[in-house]
């Protein structure tokens, strides 16, 4: 595994942001791939205190397991538990989706104001950076909110273009502009949004259907413009573990048939990367993904400082 501390970049205390990431982000030619752990609570001792967050995947799965009386031991397997929530004796698709939205969105009026969720400082920092294409598998609207409240490097308000996966669409995905910029970044919600019941990709069957559509030129859920950028620009994975089989399958599907020698390696910020996954993903020359074994609460402020040129003020 390469040691990020040896990379040439910008110092943040004892941490060094690899120069390849800084340059890619500054140029706008880097795709931010945002996962659920990007909204996790800040760790003890962190400069930025954050706890108004949605449940993690395992926590959500356990809550659903309790609600639907899931009988097996693998109660942290969200895809399996949610499949039972849809097809088990106490379940239905509508009840499953309502349970997920209740846990993730905490609709206004249903919970006290001090318990409502809000974007973390880390999400707000990422929203302020000049990403032109952002992809997330999160269902919540936290990054949508952070992006809509952010400004460009020149101080202009951002006007994000949000696109949400639609499994009911019988044809090509919704159009996007031929070019996106810092002021109108594209946010692709690849696994749906809490505001659209039909869009959620959560059960095992949902994931299978999604991958099937990825392989169908007529039903392909990602617009050509976005797929072109995904095949040409490096990814910055934040809030994911590439031990996740579905994420690795998605990444390989997006890059299938592409000559990787023409693409800069992507980066995965993961404090505890799986050694076997690291070995597999770095066997190529150059490697498909470089792993940064760092907590995102250290990495994101360092990246913000490197690109913006100052500390983030909460």
Secondary structure, DSSP 8 states (H G I E B T S, - for coil): ---GGGS-EEEETTEEEEHHHHHHHHHT-EEEEE-GGGGS---TT-SS--------HHHHHHHHHHHTT--SS-TT-HHHHHHHHHHSTT--HHHHHHHHHHHHH--BTTB-GGGS----HHHHHHHHS--SEEEE---SSHHHHHHHT-B-TTS-B---EEEE--TT--SS-----SS--STT-EEEETT-BTTBGGG---SHHHHHHHHHHHT-TTT-SS-HHHHHHHHHSEEEEES--TT-HHHHHHHHHHTTT--GGGS--EEEE-TT--HHHHHHHTSSSS-SEEEE-S-HHHHHHHHHHHHHSS----
